[in-house]
């Protein structure tokens, strides 16, 4: 059975010119998946696709929406 999960991904991205300046943001996704593990993997894939230069991704499946 497919459910809709809320997935939050904290993304840390360093500036290209200096390694000391960084940008941190949280992306929110609603993911249709058969399990929390699948929702986690899908959220990580989406974040990597949208932020390919990021150095760290912290994924949290926070709640079941549907």
N, C-alpha and C positions, 0 to 999 in steps of 0.2 A: 504494500500500500504506500502511495506517495503522500508525503506531508510537506507543508511549507514551513521552513525554519528561518529564523532570523540569525544571520551570521555577521559578526563584527570582526573586522580585521584591522589591527593597529599596524601602520606602515611607517617604517623609518627609512628616509632617503637622504643621503649625504649629497651636498653640492658637488658638482663636477670639478670645480676649480680648487676648492679647499676640502680637506678631509675633516675639518673641525666644525664646520657649519652644517647643520642638518635640519630636515623638515620632517615633522611627525604629524600624521593625521590618522583618523579612523574612518574606514569605509564601511557602509552598511549594505548588506545584500539580503534579499529574500530569495531563498533557494528551495526549489522543489526537489525532494530527494526521498529515497526509501528509508534512510537511516541518518542518525547524527554523524556517523563517520563519513558517509557520502556527502552530506551537507558541508562538513569541514573541508573535505578535499575540493569540492566545487567552489567554495568561497575562496580558498587559497589560490586556485587556478584563475579565478576572475581577478583577484587582486594582483597576481603576477602579470596578467595580461594588461591591466590598466596601468600598472606601475612597474615596468620591467627593470628600472634602474634601482629599485629599492634594495636595501641590504638586509632588512629584517621584516618578517611578517609574523604577527601574533594573532592567531585565529581563535575565535570563541563562538561556539554555537550557543546562543543565549536563551532562545525560547522556541517553542512550537507555536506557530501562528495558526495553522489550519490542519 
